[in-house]
Each structure stands twice: as C-alpha cells, then as structure tokens.
Amino acid sequence: MSNRDLLTRSLAAVWHPCTQMKQHAGDGPDALPLIPIAAGEGVWLRDCDGHRYLDGISSWWVNLFGHANPRINAALRAQLDELEHVILAGFTHRPVVELSERLAALTGNTLGHCFYASDGASATEIALKMSFHAWHNRGRTEKRHFLCLEGGYHGETVGALAVTDVALFRDAYAPLVRAAATVPSPDARRAAAGESPADVARRAAAALERTLAERHAEIAALIVEPLVQCASGMAMHDPEYLRLARTLCDRYEVHLICDEIAVGCGRTGTFFAHEQAGPGVRPDFLCLSKGISGGYLPLSIVLTTDAVYDAFYDDATARGFLHSHSYTGNALACRAALATLDIFAEDDVLAANRALSAHLGRCLAPLAEHARVRHFRQRGMIAAFDVATDDPRFARAFYREALAREILLRPIGSTVYVMPPYTITPDECALLAQRAGEALDAALR
Ligand SMILES: *Cc1c(COP(=O)(O)O)cnc(C)c1O
C-alpha cells in the first residue's frame, strides 16, 4: 500500500486527534501533512513509501525504548500465550500483582496501593474522585474543590478539563466544566531581574499559601505536574516548589496529587520527578501513564497511601471506591510495563540517561545561542526553547520543515522541544539537533 492510498482512506474514515481535519485537505503551503506509517524501529518511523522520520517526541511522550523494542516484544509474545486479559473485579493475575509491588517499592512503599485505568485523563479523574471521596468518608464533606497551576494540563475529559488550564483545550467546553481555582505557576521563565528559579518557586508557593489559608476548608487537593508543565509549553520549575507545596498541603490538610503522566518513568532524570524535591517529599496520589508501558499499550495507574486506602476500607459498599474501567489492569499492558521496568533495572537507564541528556544538551548548545532563541532549558531527557516570533503559523512551518529533514518535532506554539526515546544514540542526538536548527532557520525565513 502506498502513502497516497492510505492517507486518502484515513482522511475518509479516521477522525484524527487534536486536529482541525480541514487542514489536512489540499496540498497548499499551509496544509497539514498526514503521514502513513508502515513500520517503526528504534527511534525511526518509516512511511509507506520508504521515507524515514526520527521520532524526536517519543510519539507524544510515550515511547521510552524505541519502536519494536525486542525485549518488550518478547515479553508481550510470552504474555499472549498465557493470558491477554481478565476482569479485575473479583479476579487478579500475576502481571498486575508484580507491577503493583514493583511500583510501590519504587516509592519506598509509601504509595502501596495501585488503582488501574487505561489513559492519563482517567488517572486524573480517579485521583480527583478518590481525594474527594476520602475526605467525604472522613466526614469532611465540604472538601469538594480543587486547585491547579496556571498552565497546568491533566487531560481532556470533562472532569480532567476542570484542572486543565490550557485555553485551546478548555474554552470550547467551559459551559460543561466546573473549573478549579488556579494558583500561579512556578515557571522559572517568570523570574524578575536577579531572581533565581528557586526564588520564583518561593513566590509561587507564597501565593499558594494565601489561597490555602483562605480556602483550605473547602479544598480537597492540589494537582501539579512536577518539574515540567509539559503540554502548556515545557514550563520548567525548581524542585523547591514541590517541597513547599508538600509542607503547605500538610499544614492545611489538603491532598497533593503529582501528575507524573508525562514526567515519570525517568524522563526528568530520576524515576519519578518528585524525587528531586528530596527523600521526604511524597504525594498523596501519584498518576502514571504514557511511558509506563514503554509506549506500547494504553495503561494508567494511580498510586496512593495507606491513609487514603483506609478511608474507604469499611463494611459499607458505598464507602468503597466503586470506580471501574473495562480494561482495568489489562494483563498485556501490565506485562509491557514490567518489561519496561526490567529494562530500567538491567541497563541502569537512569545512569545512562545522565550521560545521554548531557550529550543532548551539548548538541543543542549552538541552538541556545541562536539570535531568535529564548529561554533554552533542559531537565533530563526534555529540552526546550522559545522562539521570538509573532508568526501564528510558526509551529506549522517548523513542523513541515523538520519533516522535510526526516525529523518529527511538533512545537507547542512558539516553543520547540525535543523529548526523544532513551535509546537514541549520540550520533542521532547530533543529527536531531543539527536538523532542528536547519528547520528553525527555514521556518523563520
Ligand atoms: C498526556 C497527559 C495527560 C493525559 O493523558 P491521556 O492519556 O492523553 O489522557 C494528563 N496529564 C499530563 C501531565 C499529560 O502529559
């Protein structure tokens, strides 16, 4: 099958996500390309006509160890011969038990209870519902509101949109959404002259404290994306914010939800991003998805504490957490996650990533000096910069110019970022950086 064949049929039958479909029509300079992918191997994707693309965004931040990874493939083949799926209500199976134990161990057994779903937005919904319900079961029925950060993103279902502060995704549905209150983002780009990233964090935490002091009685939880607010443009902050937020949440009896759907699984340099705030800093709820299955299968997990779990443990059915999804704890997805954790352990991925991210930073250093580049920033295997441009079509132009150079990068507005699989080689890092630079110049022409 050729590219043309597949894309014509796709445009007729598939409604693509995050897309104004009309922009796929036509071949004009503003048209949005649609690329039929036939195969993937490592960091490379290959289309039906044999062109290749380096997956510089890990296929929307999910792929950690390359496409068609032999070890994850083998684990899934073995699992297929044992058990593909079984109802998780009233039944259990080895992959879900082992995955829960291993994730709990990674939190030092502070978050020892794992609840499963299939996507990130559902994990957000679960954390919000559990927080509210836990307080409710403890008699704190007035705790029915949430706090989120400016520019925060936690998914796009109606419930998750309540704590998502991205106008493009939220405004159209505002009449449906019971929006949470927002508090200032600790985004380090907000530093005034002479202020450090930690100073910005302290300023944002002071604003959080004012809101909590006034409204804590009605607030169930604060939800944050630790260290990097990805979807609103890779806004990075100092771990000091997490330390202060934890202290304030304790003081004002508010749950802290860490949404590590994008930043978990080694992306920022530690296995969980919140670990960088220090050993004593743990959330009440930890949401994982995206990379946890290596980018293979839809899987999300909410981990929580004994205290939250105990608030539901009762003779009364209605005090239980009765939430469910059909594919909860899917055995194949859990097995992919176990294979992913095996790779972390066997290859000491966190150590390898320290060297790899330093190399990536060196490759991108010339771009940081580019006359139109502002706020070059990096945290582990995420690097980003803002481009000084007023052109609303910049993101589209850059995307096309990068594809023409065999590179898949999708800027968010005028923010260009790279977030490659951890299996990218040093040479591929250099190629990615060089061609991103060429695409930047071409897009600004
Ligand atoms: C992607 C993302 C989500 C939503 O996950 P989906 O699987 O797309 O529903 C939630 N929170 C964060 C931080 C994300 O990056």
The ligand as an ORCA input file, in Angstrom:
! r2SCAN-3c Opt
* xyz 0 1
  C      -0.829     13.420     28.428
  C      -1.133     13.915     29.804
  C      -2.353     13.633     30.431
  C      -3.485     12.925     29.727
  O      -3.171     11.648     29.345
  P      -4.054     10.956     28.179
  O      -3.585      9.560     28.133
  O      -3.745     11.738     26.924
  O      -5.476     11.102     28.577
  C      -2.533     14.062     31.721
  N      -1.573     14.726     32.370
  C      -0.394     15.024     31.817
  C       0.637     15.746     32.606
  C      -0.137     14.649     30.498
  O       1.019     14.989     29.913
*
